[in-house]
Amino acid sequence: MIVSGTDFADGERLELAKPLVETLSRRREALLTALGEDAPVYGVTTGMGRLAGVALDARQQAEHQRNLLVGRAVGGPPWLPPEDVRALLLARLRDFLQPWSGLSPELVQFLVDRLNDGFTPAVPRFGLGSSGEIIPLAHAFQTFLGIGTVLEDGAEVPAAEALARRGVEPYVLGPKEGASLLQGSPLAVLHADRGWTETQQLIDLQTLTEAMAIDVLGAPREVFSPVMAGEDDQLRTLLLSLTGLVGPGPVRAGVVQAPLSVRVAPRALAHAGRVNSDLHAARRRWDTMPGDSPSFIDGAFVPGTAYHAVDLGLRMDAVTAALVHLGEISVQRTHRLLDERFSGLPAQLTADPGPRAGLVPLHKRAVGELHALRRLATPATLGSIDTSAGQEDVQAFAWAAGEQLRAAVSHLFAITACELVTESQARYLAGGDGVPGLRAAYEWVRSVVPPLEADRPLGPEVERLIAACRAVPFDDLVTLA
């Protein structure tokens, strides 16, 4: 892909367009000219943090940009997975193509080349108690200088060795480049991007599991009428989707009300959709805000605060809390499906209750996933501590909120898979194909996890279904009436 702006996809080979290189050169020349003036520039002609008041002479300035990366690489394993490292590097590339960065085309090209040749720095996931993300970013970009380690086929390899195998000399930083590499919140940004996408997948899948529960339990439909949404457009849209899937019936004889976990799920889903949309909107606003500190704007160096991604962190905390509630509802629905009093089907969804356990062990797996999921609901963004002798006296910990969100997503995918298997088995035992809007979904689940005629170890099949849930588009699974 020829890169001419900041909108490009993951996984493609990148190439800087010639006009973009020329633009980067002009911006860099203007920045270097401004640096030649007498005014101090934070992190370039001065120290950083508590040492911002220390002026650097020409020799110290030349060494300082390298020292910024080396001295702050104090983290350790576990490392970010390779796909997240690539997303981090892409987030940095988007930052560096913005008008306010002023980085050299040589550094931008070096970053593009490393994205193209699969260079994967070892970046720590935890122990990052700094204002902003300077510790993981130091680990990521010291590797460009041939320092630190990279990951190759899961093994740690010296960065200098990895560069040499590519026939590449270590990069030599120019003025301000080390400081810029450490600024911003690209980890929070990548988690917000991926967390939003994965959460939307889960909202769609949980809408599907809710519809299946209505179908196999024969739940009355009136409670899901869109008129009950009032002026809540998010809830109305969800109820319309849900009623389109399940249609008007059939309702099981003698059932006046479905279990509460079935009746209230649309509200929980609407709330999750709302807070996830809020996260997405906040993430989009980040593309319009200078991310460097100082940023180079209209010929002047302007200090920024993009290292404090509290607006992303708190929203990711809110999405995580919403996912926990969806998980609680899903696990409860699964339990009701296993109970013959609610389903009218054989106990534990086995054709031979007693000699065979049926799907009760699968519910226990879902309970274990929920137990882990609940522990992620404590907000990660809150809890500042003084660092840098008081110069940095507050942190956002937005990266940690992102880690928790991504972990919560993984647990809810597992819970969702357990419920899908349970609903597929219930439909199998009940007979028939189910309501028309769900027939494709039932067939899809059965193609991955066939119905149980007898007990068998379901663990590997559940893992395959989790992977399928992450991969299949929701629209491929449903037919709206």
Helices and strands as residue ranges (DSSP letters): E 2-3, E 15-16, H 18-35, G 49-51, H 58-71, H 82-96, H 105-116, H 134-142, G 143-145, E 149-152, E 155-158, H 159-165, H 177-182, H 186-217, G 222-224, G 226-229, H 233-246, H 260-263, H 265-286, E 295-297, E 300-302, H 310-337, H 340-343, G 347-349, H 360-374, G 388-390, H 398-430, G 436-438, H 439-448, H 459-471, G 474-476
